[in-house]
Amino acid sequence: MLNLSPEQEIIVMQDFDKHLQVLASAGSGKTRVLTERIRYILNNTKKDKVLAFTFTNKAAEEMKSRLEDCDETQKRLWVSTIHSVGQRIIEKYGHNIGLPENLHIFDRDKDRMEVFIHSLRNSDIDIDEYLNVNDSKEHKDRMSILQSYMDAFSEIKRELWSKDEAEAKYPDSDIWKYFQDYQEALIESAGIDYDDLLLYSHKILLNFDWVSKIYRSQYKHICVDEAQDLNKAQYEFIKTLCGKDAKSILMVGDPDQMIYGFIGSSKDYLCSQYINDFKPLQFKLNKNYRSSKSVISAANRIKPDAQRESDFAIDGLFELNTFNSEQEEAEDIILKIDRFLKIKKHPDIESEITLQSMVVIARNRFVFKELEKQLKTRNLPYNLKKSERQSESSTKIAKVFDYALRVKLNPKDWVNGKKLYKLLEVPLPSSWNGDILRELAVEVSALDVPDKHMIHKTIICINEIDIEEPNMPKLFKKLEELIYIQLKSDPSADKIEEINLSLNEVNEFKSAWTNFKKNGLGSTLTAFRNAMALGQLSQTTHSNGLTLSTVHTMKGLEKDIVFLIGMCEGVFPDYRAKTQKQLEEERNNAFVAVTRAKRWLFVSYPMKRTMPWGATKSQVRSRFFQDLKRS
């Protein structure tokens, strides 16, 4: 067991039949307490298994790595996101509620919208006429209306609403009819969306207690990380899974770091609902062992009395800066970075100062625009931290690979099938059944395009692959060969650039497969595709470049040196935050951003910003910037 503070040790060594609630502030050792509690259970029981829920796949990997030295980890511990557990339940028991086998997860917003529009067509709504407007603003407004329905569908699923509850929230909108039509269109396409993972798995657990009992009999101890971010569907899923048979439940979280209200998260599930349902012993950890005194002091200006210093906290550095423009703000950051890299060593920072020691945090990605421009001009390497879920490929060959792979697994997937046919400018088939890829390969062979051979062979290779026992290394090798053959036929500078990008994107799929096999997530093509959809195969960035990250993607991470930029009213807090609840969540976001810093924190505000439409506009200091100015 690692060295623990007296407060941490009391929690870790509680009896195995106790339910526990731990409210743990940033830097207070939350992850340590969680992992050491798991270690304590595994080391001091003979057969008891532990199921640990995390909010992200990265957090799951972090937890598993901390427990690698525990002999029983592989046999008696399952660390997973809630959605991944839900997916496994659907895969095994979905047929009990009438779901087809091998469901495809529509993980992209555009794909889900396409399914919704399709469902409207099937309901004899002339949606194509509705969207056929020349005015771009009007078209955007109409798409926004459709998106509001999609948002409502997600809300229905997250809140587990009945027909009456949904219609009460959205009167005079026919919301339930559109919702049911959308759900039917998904199933007809042999698919589900991300929110369905919990909707359907919860339904299975609720209606078939014998399924719940299978999991309860295996996993006597349930641990939940970042429990302040639970929404209703997630909480009810855990509650139903545990029932009254769980030996112990541990929920750990920090109400001050609840930043996912836009997907229905609420601290109430951790702070009140869990208390009412399970009567846990309650503990609080608020001593920050991670950050310097300066950082802790800044955090307490955002959230008064949220944190206490450890006895060993160093002074550190906190600096507030006002700049005339975003350009000046970016220039100052780069000057500081250059200076820090030159000094290499500082008593405040344990290891050598590198670009990896630093992060630039902003409320949204648009704020990085000027900084990115200047980093490129100065040839400073950087990486913009992305979410775990896969983004769509940009090159033709990578798109062909992605779309064709999805169609191979699910011939009813007309969404990606249509994208594939349109990409290749081939007439759409009469139906989405049968040997779609073989038929497409024949169509492609008749095309008169420069990359015909490469595309034709790629489609054939994917069509011939064995879903249950796929030889993916062979497929990737073949793809690389085809790309190089294409390069030989056209060695122009533009083609070289395109080919390099294609190779990079194919290598991303290759790395994902390697990660899939290494982590023991399965062996079939279906399992691989689902793992990608669930973000289980996202690569940890090992780049030597500077990290740029939004607050949400930086959650749970830390750096020695943090730059928090763009602190303007309307940016941070976000202009869409109107209610007291939304503004409080924005304050939580600011608290999270500040507490990512271990040693040095630099917060800045530009008096002028370039807006998305190109105009330059004067800015007002963020209220959080003003709070940080308080002595």
C-alpha positions as semicolon CSV with decimal commas, in nm:
position;residue;x (nm);y (nm);z (nm)
1;M;0,000;0,000;0,000
2;L;0,127;0,347;-0,091
3;N;0,194;0,607;0,174
4;L;-0,141;0,750;0,277
5;S;-0,238;1,040;0,496
6;P;-0,429;0,946;0,814
7;E;-0,753;1,071;0,651
8;Q;-0,693;0,863;0,337
9;E;-0,597;0,551;0,534
10;I;-0,920;0,557;0,738
11;I;-1,122;0,544;0,413
12;V;-0,912;0,276;0,246
13;M;-0,924;0,040;0,545
14;Q;-1,298;0,052;0,611
15;D;-1,477;-0,282;0,652
16;F;-1,556;-0,462;0,327
17;D;-1,931;-0,450;0,388
18;K;-1,952;-0,070;0,414
19;H;-2,086;0,171;0,152
20;L;-1,869;0,484;0,134
21;Q;-1,908;0,837;0,000
22;V;-1,587;1,040;-0,040
23;L;-1,600;1,408;-0,133
24;A;-1,246;1,478;-0,249
25;S;-1,124;1,815;-0,375
26;A;-0,872;1,856;-0,659
27;G;-0,525;1,726;-0,570
28;S;-0,645;1,563;-0,246
29;G;-0,553;1,209;-0,353
30;K;-0,891;1,098;-0,488
31;T;-0,744;0,852;-0,739
32;R;-0,497;0,724;-0,481
33;V;-0,776;0,652;-0,231
34;L;-0,983;0,480;-0,497
35;T;-0,702;0,257;-0,624
36;E;-0,571;0,175;-0,278
37;R;-0,922;0,080;-0,162
38;I;-0,941;-0,160;-0,457
39;R;-0,596;-0,298;-0,375
40;Y;-0,699;-0,343;-0,010
41;I;-1,008;-0,541;-0,112
42;L;-0,819;-0,761;-0,358
43;N;-0,535;-0,832;-0,115
44;N;-0,756;-0,904;0,186
45;T;-1,033;-1,115;0,036
46;K;-0,999;-1,452;-0,136
47;K;-1,256;-1,441;-0,416
48;D;-1,434;-1,104;-0,410
49;K;-1,431;-0,924;-0,745
50;V;-1,437;-0,548;-0,798
51;L;-1,609;-0,351;-1,075
52;A;-1,472;0,002;-1,104
53;F;-1,655;0,262;-1,312
54;T;-1,466;0,557;-1,457
55;F;-1,589;0,854;-1,656
56;T;-1,332;0,820;-1,935
57;N;-1,129;0,541;-2,092
58;K;-0,810;0,730;-2,007
59;A;-0,906;0,726;-1,639
60;A;-0,969;0,352;-1,667
61;E;-0,621;0,296;-1,812
62;E;-0,468;0,514;-1,540
63;M;-0,639;0,311;-1,268
64;K;-0,531;-0,020;-1,419
65;S;-0,170;0,099;-1,452
66;R;-0,161;0,197;-1,083
67;L;-0,274;-0,155;-0,990
68;E;-0,045;-0,347;-1,226
69;D;0,167;-0,466;-0,936
70;C;-0,132;-0,627;-0,766
71;D;-0,134;-1,003;-0,839
72;E;-0,513;-1,029;-0,840
73;T;-0,583;-0,739;-1,075
74;Q;-0,624;-0,943;-1,393
75;K;-0,846;-1,207;-1,236
76;R;-1,069;-1,005;-1,002
77;L;-1,087;-0,647;-1,129
78;W;-1,287;-0,499;-1,415
79;V;-1,224;-0,128;-1,480
80;S;-1,451;0,026;-1,740
81;T;-1,663;0,322;-1,838
82;I;-2,034;0,285;-1,765
83;H;-2,117;0,295;-2,138
84;S;-1,874;0,011;-2,212
85;V;-2,038;-0,209;-1,948
86;G;-2,376;-0,115;-2,095
87;Q;-2,258;-0,215;-2,441
88;R;-2,144;-0,556;-2,312
89;I;-2,483;-0,617;-2,148
90;I;-2,665;-0,528;-2,471
91;E;-2,432;-0,751;-2,673
92;K;-2,503;-1,051;-2,448
93;Y;-2,865;-0,998;-2,345
94;G;-3,016;-0,745;-2,586
95;H;-3,221;-1,014;-2,759
96;N;-3,434;-1,035;-2,442
97;I;-3,584;-0,695;-2,524
98;G;-3,606;-0,759;-2,897
99;L;-3,280;-0,599;-3,009
100;P;-3,106;-0,750;-3,314
101;E;-2,759;-0,900;-3,278
102;N;-2,436;-0,721;-3,372
103;L;-2,578;-0,372;-3,335
104;H;-2,374;-0,097;-3,495
105;I;-2,309;0,212;-3,277
106;F;-2,379;0,533;-3,467
107;D;-2,116;0,736;-3,287
108;R;-2,113;1,048;-3,508
109;D;-2,356;1,338;-3,477
110;K;-2,394;1,373;-3,855
111;D;-2,485;1,005;-3,888
112;R;-2,751;1,029;-3,618
113;M;-2,896;1,336;-3,788
114;E;-2,911;1,143;-4,116
115;V;-3,108;0,866;-3,943
116;F;-3,347;1,125;-3,796
117;I;-3,405;1,288;-4,135
118;H;-3,465;0,942;-4,283
119;S;-3,723;0,871;-4,013
120;L;-3,905;1,193;-4,106
121;R;-3,915;1,086;-4,472
122;N;-4,064;0,752;-4,366
123;S;-4,334;0,945;-4,179
124;D;-4,434;1,118;-4,505
125;I;-4,288;1,451;-4,393
126;D;-4,145;1,641;-4,688
127;I;-3,821;1,710;-4,505
128;D;-3,621;1,749;-4,828
129;E;-3,847;2,032;-4,939
130;Y;-3,816;2,187;-4,593
131;L;-3,436;2,188;-4,616
132;N;-3,422;2,287;-4,983
133;V;-3,368;2,661;-4,934
134;N;-3,112;2,879;-5,109
135;D;-3,057;3,115;-4,818
136;S;-2,768;2,969;-4,612
137;K;-2,882;3,139;-4,290
138;E;-3,234;3,002;-4,330
139;H;-3,097;2,654;-4,400
140;K;-2,879;2,678;-4,088
141;D;-3,179;2,788;-3,880
142;R;-3,384;2,493;-4,003
143;M;-3,104;2,250;-3,928
144;S;-3,086;2,403;-3,579
145;I;-3,454;2,319;-3,532
146;L;-3,384;1,958;-3,628
147;Q;-3,086;1,955;-3,391
148;S;-3,311;2,073;-3,107
149;Y;-3,519;1,758;-3,162
150;M;-3,203;1,546;-3,153
151;D;-3,101;1,715;-2,827
152;A;-3,447;1,640;-2,688
153;F;-3,412;1,270;-2,784
154;S;-3,084;1,254;-2,591
155;E;-3,249;1,421;-2,293
156;I;-3,535;1,170;-2,300
157;K;-3,284;0,885;-2,287
158;R;-3,057;1,040;-2,021
159;E;-3,351;1,125;-1,796
160;L;-3,528;0,790;-1,863
161;W;-3,852;0,978;-1,932
162;S;-4,183;0,813;-2,005
163;K;-4,413;0,930;-2,285
164;D;-4,606;1,153;-2,041
165;E;-4,288;1,305;-1,895
166;A;-4,143;1,382;-2,239
167;E;-4,466;1,538;-2,362
168;A;-4,496;1,746;-2,045
169;K;-4,145;1,886;-2,105
170;Y;-4,203;1,941;-2,478
171;P;-4,575;2,017;-2,525
172;D;-4,721;2,079;-2,871
173;S;-4,420;1,930;-3,047
174;D;-4,519;1,566;-3,123
175;I;-4,190;1,486;-2,952
176;W;-4,278;1,129;-2,856
177;K;-4,388;1,035;-3,208
178;Y;-4,067;1,174;-3,360
179;F;-3,865;1,003;-3,086
180;Q;-4,026;0,664;-3,152
181;D;-3,982;0,704;-3,528
182;Y;-3,613;0,786;-3,476
183;Q;-3,562;0,482;-3,251
184;E;-3,731;0,256;-3,507
185;A;-3,514;0,398;-3,787
186;L;-3,203;0,320;-3,583
187;I;-3,310;-0,041;-3,524
188;E;-3,408;-0,085;-3,891
189;S;-3,052;0,018;-3,975
190;A;-2,927;-0,240;-3,722
191;G;-2,794;0,043;-3,509
192;I;-2,818;0,228;-3,181
193;D;-2,674;0,560;-3,070
194;Y;-2,448;0,639;-2,777
195;D;-2,733;0,728;-2,538
196;D;-2,904;0,396;-2,620
197;L;-2,619;0,208;-2,454
198;L;-2,752;0,303;-2,111
199;L;-3,121;0,327;-2,206
200;Y;-3,136;-0,033;-2,328
201;S;-2,889;-0,187;-2,081
202;H;-3,080;-0,030;-1,791
203;K;-3,404;-0,167;-1,936
204;I;-3,248;-0,515;-1,950
205;L;-3,128;-0,498;-1,588
206;L;-3,462;-0,357;-1,469
207;N;-3,685;-0,608;-1,648
208;F;-3,470;-0,919;-1,617
209;D;-3,345;-0,945;-1,261
210;W;-3,163;-1,269;-1,342
211;V;-2,926;-1,067;-1,565
212;S;-2,857;-0,826;-1,279
213;K;-2,795;-1,123;-1,049
214;I;-2,528;-1,259;-1,286
215;Y;-2,327;-0,938;-1,242
216;R;-2,405;-0,905;-0,871
217;S;-2,286;-1,258;-0,803
218;Q;-1,956;-1,184;-0,978
219;Y;-1,885;-0,832;-0,854
220;K;-1,943;-0,780;-0,483
221;H;-1,769;-0,442;-0,470
222;I;-1,854;-0,143;-0,691
223;C;-1,632;0,167;-0,711
224;V;-1,737;0,484;-0,896
225;D;-1,489;0,756;-0,991
226;E;-1,589;1,118;-1,071
227;A;-1,933;1,047;-0,928
228;Q;-2,024;1,418;-0,932
229;D;-2,062;1,382;-1,310
230;L;-2,328;1,109;-1,302
231;N;-2,655;1,175;-1,483
232;K;-2,984;0,999;-1,413
233;A;-2,938;0,715;-1,664
234;Q;-2,588;0,644;-1,531
235;Y;-2,693;0,656;-1,166
236;E;-3,001;0,438;-1,218
237;F;-2,791;0,191;-1,417
238;I;-2,545;0,157;-1,127
239;K;-2,824;0,147;-0,871
240;T;-3,009;-0,131;-1,058
241;L;-2,687;-0,325;-1,117
242;C;-2,598;-0,313;-0,746
243;G;-2,948;-0,380;-0,612
244;K;-2,933;-0,477;-0,245
245;D;-2,671;-0,746;-0,295
246;A;-2,361;-0,532;-0,340
247;K;-2,123;-0,592;-0,054
248;S;-1,976;-0,243;-0,073
249;I;-2,013;0,063;-0,293
250;L;-1,757;0,344;-0,302
251;M;-1,848;0,669;-0,474
252;V;-1,576;0,931;-0,502
253;G;-1,617;1,280;-0,645
254;D;-1,595;1,654;-0,602
255;P;-1,910;1,867;-0,638
256;D;-1,687;2,165;-0,722
257;Q;-1,571;1,982;-1,037
258;M;-1,914;1,900;-1,180
259;I;-1,877;2,030;-1,538
260;Y;-2,104;1,807;-1,748
261;G;-2,443;1,959;-1,675
262;F;-2,505;1,987;-2,050
263;I;-2,541;1,607;-2,063
264;G;-2,762;1,592;-1,755
265;S;-2,491;1,546;-1,490
266;S;-2,577;1,656;-1,139
267;K;-2,389;1,650;-0,809
268;D;-2,721;1,554;-0,646
269;Y;-2,674;1,188;-0,739
270;L;-2,352;1,176;-0,538
271;C;-2,448;1,417;-0,263
272;S;-2,811;1,329;-0,190
273;Q;-2,960;1,044;-0,400
274;Y;-2,679;0,802;-0,314
275;I;-2,708;0,899;0,054
276;N;-3,082;0,829;0,053
277;D;-3,057;0,501;-0,137
278;F;-2,754;0,337;0,027
279;K;-2,685;0,522;0,356
280;P;-2,306;0,528;0,309
281;L;-2,044;0,641;0,558
282;Q;-1,939;0,992;0,456
283;F;-1,585;1,128;0,432
284;K;-1,427;1,451;0,310
285;L;-1,078;1,518;0,171
286;N;-0,986;1,878;0,093
287;K;-0,609;1,898;0,149
288;N;-0,436;1,958;-0,187
289;Y;-0,113;1,755;-0,209
290;R;-0,054;1,836;-0,577
291;S;-0,044;2,212;-0,617
292;S;0,170;2,498;-0,493
293;K;0,046;2,754;-0,238
294;S;-0,002;3,012;-0,514
295;V;-0,223;2,779;-0,718
296;I;-0,428;2,672;-0,415
297;S;-0,478;3,035;-0,320
298;A;-0,601;3,112;-0,673
299;A;-0,837;2,812;-0,666
300;N;-0,987;2,930;-0,337
301;R;-1,067;3,267;-0,494
302;I;-1,280;3,082;-0,749
303;K;-1,427;2,842;-0,492
304;P;-1,383;2,990;-0,142
305;D;-1,240;2,746;0,114
306;A;-1,250;2,457;-0,132
307;Q;-0,892;2,354;-0,058
308;R;-0,629;2,340;0,215
309;E;-0,254;2,339;0,165
310;S;-0,047;2,036;0,247
311;D;0,230;2,079;0,502
312;F;0,487;2,046;0,224
313;A;0,338;2,282;-0,036
314;I;0,594;2,506;-0,209
315;D;0,523;2,873;-0,282
316;G;0,498;2,834;-0,660
317;L;0,391;3,115;-0,892
318;F;0,062;3,274;-0,996
319;E;0,045;3,559;-1,247
320;L;-0,242;3,759;-1,399
321;N;-0,191;3,942;-1,728
322;T;-0,397;4,179;-1,943
323;F;-0,307;4,217;-2,312
324;N;-0,424;4,452;-2,587
325;S;-0,503;4,166;-2,826
326;E;-0,500;3,790;-2,877
327;Q;-0,183;3,835;-3,080
328;E;-0,007;4,002;-2,788
329;E;-0,138;3,731;-2,554
330;A;-0,001;3,456;-2,781
331;E;0,336;3,632;-2,820
332;D;0,376;3,658;-2,443
333;I;0,299;3,288;-2,395
334;I;0,560;3,191;-2,655
335;L;0,820;3,422;-2,497
336;K;0,756;3,262;-2,157
337;I;0,779;2,914;-2,305
338;D;1,111;2,998;-2,472
339;R;1,244;3,133;-2,143
340;F;1,133;2,827;-1,946
341;L;1,286;2,588;-2,200
342;K;1,618;2,773;-2,178
343;I;1,643;2,757;-1,798
344;K;1,557;2,380;-1,810
345;K;1,576;2,344;-1,431
346;H;1,395;2,521;-1,148
347;P;1,365;2,431;-0,777
348;D;0,983;2,445;-0,803
349;I;0,973;2,175;-1,070
350;E;1,110;1,829;-1,003
351;S;1,205;1,717;-1,353
352;E;1,355;1,905;-1,647
353;I;1,126;2,170;-1,796
354;T;1,009;2,064;-2,143
355;L;0,710;2,138;-2,363
356;Q;0,551;1,832;-2,205
357;S;0,565;2,008;-1,868
358;M;0,318;2,269;-1,994
359;V;-0,038;2,304;-2,115
360;V;-0,241;2,593;-2,254
361;I;-0,606;2,570;-2,145
362;A;-0,904;2,756;-2,291
363;R;-1,281;2,733;-2,253
364;N;-1,328;2,638;-2,618
365;R;-1,113;2,546;-2,917
366;F;-1,174;2,870;-3,107
367;V;-0,967;3,059;-2,848
368;F;-0,653;2,877;-2,970
369;K;-0,675;3,016;-3,324
370;E;-0,418;3,299;-3,286
371;L;-0,185;3,092;-3,067
372;E;-0,186;2,805;-3,318
373;K;-0,098;3,047;-3,597
374;Q;0,203;3,179;-3,407
375;L;0,318;2,835;-3,295
376;K;0,322;2,727;-3,661
377;T;0,511;3,042;-3,764
378;R;0,779;2,967;-3,504
379;N;0,785;2,592;-3,580
380;L;0,700;2,507;-3,220
381;P;0,543;2,160;-3,210
382;Y;0,203;2,134;-3,043
383;N;-0,094;1,900;-3,018
384;L;-0,455;1,999;-2,972
385;K;-0,597;1,750;-2,726
386;K;-0,908;1,578;-2,864
387;S;-1,190;1,379;-2,711
388;E;-1,165;1,001;-2,692
389;R;-1,421;0,934;-2,962
390;Q;-1,289;0,893;-3,317
391;S;-1,317;1,186;-3,555
392;E;-1,399;1,133;-3,923
393;S;-1,109;1,075;-4,161
394;S;-1,015;1,347;-4,411
395;T;-0,838;1,158;-4,694
396;K;-1,020;0,959;-4,961
397;I;-0,854;0,624;-4,896
398;A;-0,905;0,648;-4,517
399;K;-1,271;0,737;-4,570
400;V;-1,314;0,442;-4,807
401;F;-1,155;0,215;-4,546
402;D;-1,373;0,349;-4,262
403;Y;-1,705;0,348;-4,449
404;A;-1,644;0,011;-4,615
405;L;-1,549;-0,147;-4,282
406;R;-1,876;-0,027;-4,127
407;V;-2,078;-0,158;-4,422
408;K;-1,895;-0,493;-4,409
409;L;-2,001;-0,532;-4,047
410;N;-2,353;-0,403;-4,105
411;P;-2,491;-0,427;-4,461
412;K;-2,800;-0,241;-4,338
413;D;-2,585;0,061;-4,252
414;W;-2,716;0,274;-4,537
415;V;-2,582;0,589;-4,363
416;N;-2,215;0,503;-4,417
417;G;-2,301;0,308;-4,733
418;K;-2,449;0,622;-4,885
419;K;-2,141;0,824;-4,786
420;L;-1,920;0,562;-4,951
421;Y;-2,118;0,561;-5,277
422;K;-2,133;0,942;-5,291
423;L;-1,760;0,970;-5,223
424;L;-1,692;0,746;-5,522
425;E;-1,964;0,912;-5,733
426;V;-2,137;0,580;-5,797
427;P;-2,520;0,550;-5,830
428;L;-2,685;0,430;-5,509
429;P;-2,807;0,067;-5,497
430;S;-3,177;-0,014;-5,491
431;S;-3,153;-0,168;-5,142
432;W;-2,906;-0,202;-4,857
433;N;-2,907;-0,576;-4,829
434;G;-2,690;-0,845;-4,975
435;D;-2,335;-0,820;-5,102
436;I;-2,311;-0,440;-5,115
437;L;-1,931;-0,418;-5,122
438;R;-1,891;-0,677;-5,397
439;E;-2,141;-0,487;-5,612
440;L;-1,964;-0,160;-5,537
441;A;-1,627;-0,308;-5,638
442;V;-1,775;-0,397;-5,978
443;E;-1,905;-0,040;-6,018
444;V;-1,566;0,107;-5,923
445;S;-1,382;-0,111;-6,175
446;A;-1,574;0,069;-6,451
447;L;-1,477;0,416;-6,329
448;D;-1,234;0,637;-6,516
449;V;-1,045;0,792;-6,223
450;P;-0,670;0,803;-6,141
451;D;-0,701;0,614;-5,808
452;K;-0,940;0,348;-5,937
453;H;-0,703;0,054;-5,878
454;M;-0,630;0,153;-5,517
455;I;-0,996;0,204;-5,427
456;H;-1,110;-0,113;-5,607
457;K;-0,852;-0,331;-5,431
458;T;-0,926;-0,170;-5,091
459;I;-1,297;-0,250;-5,119
460;I;-1,225;-0,608;-5,230
461;C;-0,979;-0,664;-4,942
462;I;-1,230;-0,538;-4,685
463;N;-1,511;-0,742;-4,838
464;E;-1,302;-1,060;-4,818
465;I;-1,193;-1,016;-4,458
466;D;-1,319;-1,266;-4,200
467;I;-1,530;-1,079;-3,941
468;E;-1,472;-1,338;-3,668
469;E;-1,099;-1,391;-3,728
470;P;-0,975;-1,088;-3,923
471;N;-0,613;-1,073;-4,036
472;M;-0,584;-0,698;-3,985
473;P;-0,202;-0,673;-4,009
474;K;-0,226;-0,827;-4,357
475;L;-0,501;-0,580;-4,451
476;F;-0,302;-0,278;-4,332
477;K;0,010;-0,400;-4,516
478;K;-0,194;-0,435;-4,835
479;L;-0,335;-0,083;-4,792
480;E;0,013;0,062;-4,752
481;E;0,129;-0,120;-5,067
482;L;-0,165;0,017;-5,264
483;I;-0,092;0,371;-5,144
484;Y;0,274;0,347;-5,248
485;I;0,176;0,209;-5,590
486;Q;-0,048;0,512;-5,632
487;L;0,243;0,740;-5,540
488;K;0,465;0,584;-5,808
489;S;0,203;0,658;-6,071
490;D;0,193;1,026;-5,970
491;P;0,503;1,150;-5,776
492;S;0,400;1,518;-5,785
493;A;0,445;1,735;-5,474
494;D;0,068;1,762;-5,419
495;K;0,032;1,386;-5,447
496;I;0,316;1,323;-5,203
497;E;0,146;1,543;-4,945
498;E;-0,186;1,364;-4,999
499;I;-0,021;1,023;-4,975
500;N;0,158;1,110;-4,650
501;L;-0,169;1,223;-4,496
502;S;-0,340;0,905;-4,618
503;L;-0,065;0,691;-4,463
504;N;-0,096;0,879;-4,134
505;E;-0,471;0,818;-4,119
506;V;-0,437;0,450;-4,214
507;N;-0,170;0,420;-3,943
508;E;-0,420;0,560;-3,692
509;F;-0,647;0,263;-3,767
510;K;-0,344;0,033;-3,748
511;S;-0,245;0,175;-3,406
512;A;-0,604;0,138;-3,289
513;W;-0,599;-0,232;-3,382
514;T;-0,268;-0,282;-3,199
515;N;-0,412;-0,110;-2,893
516;F;-0,727;-0,323;-2,923
517;K;-0,530;-0,648;-2,918
518;K;-0,284;-0,533;-2,651
519;N;-0,564;-0,443;-2,410
520;G;-0,743;-0,775;-2,462
521;L;-1,068;-0,614;-2,576
522;G;-1,157;-0,898;-2,813
523;S;-1,057;-1,048;-3,145
524;T;-1,349;-0,993;-3,385
525;L;-1,398;-0,708;-3,627
526;T;-1,728;-0,623;-3,455
527;A;-1,559;-0,591;-3,117
528;F;-1,290;-0,371;-3,277
529;R;-1,546;-0,139;-3,435
530;N;-1,740;-0,108;-3,109
531;A;-1,422;-0,037;-2,914
532;M;-1,347;0,246;-3,155
533;A;-1,699;0,384;-3,122
534;L;-1,666;0,380;-2,741
535;G;-1,332;0,563;-2,749
536;Q;-1,146;0,270;-2,595
537;L;-0,867;0,284;-2,852
538;S;-0,773;0,650;-2,841
539;Q;-0,399;0,693;-2,826
540;T;-0,231;0,873;-2,540
541;T;-0,029;1,152;-2,695
542;H;0,341;1,104;-2,641
543;S;0,436;1,399;-2,857
544;N;0,708;1,630;-2,739
545;G;0,492;1,923;-2,841
546;L;0,301;2,172;-2,631
547;T;-0,047;2,055;-2,531
548;L;-0,347;2,277;-2,610
549;S;-0,661;2,163;-2,434
550;T;-1,014;2,271;-2,350
551;V;-1,115;2,247;-1,985
552;H;-1,325;1,936;-2,045
553;T;-1,051;1,738;-2,220
554;M;-0,801;1,836;-1,950
555;K;-1,024;1,705;-1,670
556;G;-0,837;1,458;-1,449
557;L;-0,496;1,561;-1,583
558;E;-0,226;1,793;-1,449
559;K;0,086;1,982;-1,561
560;D;0,365;2,167;-1,383
561;I;0,297;2,486;-1,581
562;V;-0,049;2,598;-1,692
563;F;-0,147;2,892;-1,914
564;L;-0,518;2,975;-1,889
565;I;-0,603;3,208;-2,178
566;G;-0,895;3,401;-2,326
567;M;-1,052;3,496;-1,992
568;C;-1,321;3,722;-2,140
569;E;-1,684;3,753;-2,036
570;G;-1,886;3,553;-2,291
571;V;-1,595;3,314;-2,348
572;F;-1,532;3,208;-1,991
573;P;-1,806;3,193;-1,868
574;D;-1,958;3,081;-2,196
575;Y;-2,212;3,323;-2,344
576;R;-2,477;3,047;-2,340
577;A;-2,466;3,020;-1,961
578;K;-2,769;3,220;-1,847
579;T;-2,920;3,052;-1,543
580;Q;-2,767;3,045;-1,198
581;K;-2,711;2,671;-1,233
582;Q;-2,529;2,715;-1,565
583;L;-2,314;2,997;-1,429
584;E;-2,222;2,783;-1,128
585;E;-2,109;2,508;-1,363
586;E;-1,895;2,764;-1,549
587;R;-1,738;2,852;-1,212
588;N;-1,668;2,480;-1,168
589;N;-1,500;2,484;-1,508
590;A;-1,276;2,771;-1,396
591;F;-1,190;2,582;-1,075
592;V;-1,099;2,272;-1,275
593;A;-0,881;2,478;-1,513
594;V;-0,691;2,646;-1,229
595;T;-0,634;2,322;-1,036
596;R;-0,471;2,151;-1,335
597;A;-0,158;2,349;-1,238
598;K;0,091;2,183;-1,005
599;R;0,345;2,466;-0,972
600;W;0,302;2,774;-1,195
601;L;-0,019;2,930;-1,320
602;F;-0,052;3,213;-1,574
603;V;-0,399;3,355;-1,644
604;S;-0,456;3,611;-1,919
605;Y;-0,721;3,824;-2,081
606;P;-0,709;4,003;-2,423
607;M;-0,892;4,336;-2,442
608;K;-0,977;4,269;-2,809
609;R;-1,069;3,945;-2,986
610;T;-1,129;3,848;-3,347
611;M;-1,480;3,704;-3,372
612;P;-1,566;3,395;-3,583
613;W;-1,709;3,618;-3,856
614;G;-1,384;3,818;-3,879
615;A;-1,469;4,140;-3,692
616;T;-1,253;4,265;-3,405
617;K;-1,448;4,331;-3,086
618;S;-1,355;4,485;-2,749
619;Q;-1,383;4,247;-2,454
620;V;-1,481;4,267;-2,089
621;R;-1,274;4,083;-1,829
622;S;-1,424;3,755;-1,715
623;R;-1,587;3,764;-1,372
624;F;-1,350;3,478;-1,284
625;F;-1,051;3,691;-1,384
626;Q;-1,186;3,958;-1,149
627;D;-1,221;3,699;-0,871
628;L;-0,859;3,594;-0,923
629;K;-0,748;3,958;-0,877
630;R;-0,881;3,964;-0,520
631;S;-0,609;3,973;-0,262
